[in-house]
Amino acid sequence: MAAFIASLLFVFLAEMADKTQLLVIAFASRYSAAKVLIAVFLATLLNLSLAVAAGHFLTVLIPMHIISFIAGLSFIIFGLWTLRGDKAEKDSVKKSRLGPIFTVAIAFFIAEMGDKTQLATISLAIQYQSMVNVLLGATLGMLIADAIGIMAGLVLRKHLPERKIKFISASIFIFFGFFSVYKVMYSRLEPIGIVLALSLLAVGTALGVKLALTKPDN
């Protein structure tokens, strides 16, 4: 029981105001709360299961800086996709009711890889040696924190126009994308290399934003 309570409280506090909670707010402003919560649950369960059962081996097989770099680029791409016209998105949702669930689950799963909540769960599993209780507590703590994020997203959707929500959501994704890429480069490149790499990424992102905001010809 101590492992369950400690994991719940620790992960809940770690997730509050974390980047993944902010991502949940952005998702909840675009998709239904139920679908976002289901996606968060699936991604959290898988991610924290990996953390409890094989977190150490993940960092051996796949270097964490590579995971973080890929996650950063995926955030930027999702931000650009968010800016893209709504028509294609609505069509895809009509074709598959699970579209938003898989979209949110994949993005959330990638965002959690190497995040402090995953690392905290690994530490808790080592400390308490109780995989099931740590997994259940950590998962519940994550869901409670992100449920708060979903409620915040619903408030945004109710009080802000859709176009403004779209720009806010895209800005959150792109910001954390650049931040993740910068963290990877900080300890591996000289300052001039970081500036050049981020400048190239900024130019590419700006072009992507321009293309995303360009309405296709009818």
ZIVENHU-V231696 format. One record per backbone hydrogen bond with DSSP energy under -1.0 kcal/mol. CO is the residue of the C=O (numbers start at 1). NH is the residue of the N-H. If there is no record, write none. Layout:
co-><CO/CO>
nh-><NH/NH>
//
This chain:
co-><1/2/3/4/5/6/7/8/9/10/11/12/15/18/19/20/21/22/23/24/25/27/27/32/33/34/35/36/37/38/39/40/41/42/43/44/45/46/47/48/49/50/54/55/57/58/63/64/65/66/67/68/69/70/71/72/73/74/75/76/77/78/79/86/87/88/89/90/91/92/96/98/99/100/101/102/103/104/105/106/107/108/112/115/116/117/118/119/120/121/122/123/124/125/130/131/132/133/134/135/136/137/138/139/140/141/142/143/144/145/146/147/148/149/150/151/152/153/154/155/156/161/162/163/164/165/166/167/168/169/170/171/172/173/174/175/176/177/178/179/180/181/182/185/185/190/191/192/193/194/195/196/197/198/199/200/201/202/203/204/205/206/207/208/209>
nh-><5/6/7/8/9/10/11/12/13/14/15/16/18/22/23/24/25/26/27/28/29/30/31/36/37/38/39/40/41/42/43/44/45/46/47/48/49/50/51/52/53/54/58/59/61/62/67/68/69/70/71/72/73/74/75/76/77/78/79/80/81/82/83/90/91/92/93/94/95/96/99/102/103/104/105/106/107/108/109/110/111/112/115/119/120/121/122/123/124/125/126/127/128/129/134/135/136/137/138/139/140/141/142/143/144/145/146/147/148/149/150/151/152/153/154/155/156/157/158/159/160/165/166/167/168/169/170/171/172/173/174/175/176/177/178/179/180/181/182/183/184/185/186/188/189/194/195/196/197/198/199/200/201/202/203/204/205/206/207/208/209/210/211/212/213>
//
